[in-house]
């Protein structure tokens, strides 16, 4: 599931390993995106009811950063797969 944290360079992976890593990274990015949207809604409701909290915003910034890193890794994996297929 967490192929994005692999310490092996993409050039050393086989095509099947790359496709597996692409699938797991895509799933990870989708779940992070879903979690981000849910938290945005919950924090909006919380802010409306109780007031502004900096920790809530920091949580969203952290999730957005993690999602951006995972999406960048997914882009690298896809470009590596495309370069091998051609």
N, C-alpha and C positions, 0 to 999 in steps of 0.2 A: 504494500500500500504506500509506503513512504520511499519510493524510488527517487524522489527529488533530493533526498538527503544522502544519496550514494556518493562515495568518495572515489569511485572509479570513473575515469574520463569517458565521455560519450564515444570517442573514437575507438575505444577498446571493447565496446559492447557489441554483441552480435545483433543482427537485424531483429531477431525474435525478442531479445532482451530489450532492445529499444522500443519495440511496439508494446511490450508489456509495461515498460516504464512510462510510455506515453499514456496508456490507458489508466494506470494508477495515478499519474499526475493530473490527468484530466478530471478524474473522479475527485481528487483532493481539491482542485480548484473549484469545482462545482459545489462541493460541500462547504467550503469556506465562503463562497459567494452567498449561498443560502443562509448560512449562519450570520453573515454580515447583515443581510436584509432583515432577518428576524430581530437581530439586536438593534438595528436602527429603529424599527417599529417599537420595540419594547422601551428603548431609551427615550424615544419621542413621547410615549405615554407617561413614562416615569417623570420626565422633565415637565410635562404639562401638569402632572399631579403634585409633584414634590419640589421641583426646582432644578436648577442647573448643577451638575456635578462634573468636575474635571476628570475624575477617574473613568467615567463613562465614555467621554470623548477620547481619552487615551486608549481605552480598550478598542474602540472603533479604528483609531489610527493604527494600532498594532495589527489588527486583523487585516486592514486594507494593505499594509506593508507586506505582510506574509502572503496575501493573495497575489500581490504584484510580483513578488519574488517567484512564487510557484508558476504564475503565468509566463514569466520570462523564461523559466526553465523549460516549460512546455513548448515555447516557441523554439528554443534551441534544439530540443529533441525532435520536433517536427522538421526543422531544417536539416538535421543530420540524417533523418530517414529519407527525406526527399533527395538529398545529395547521393545517397547510396542506391536509391531505386533508379535514378536516371542513368 
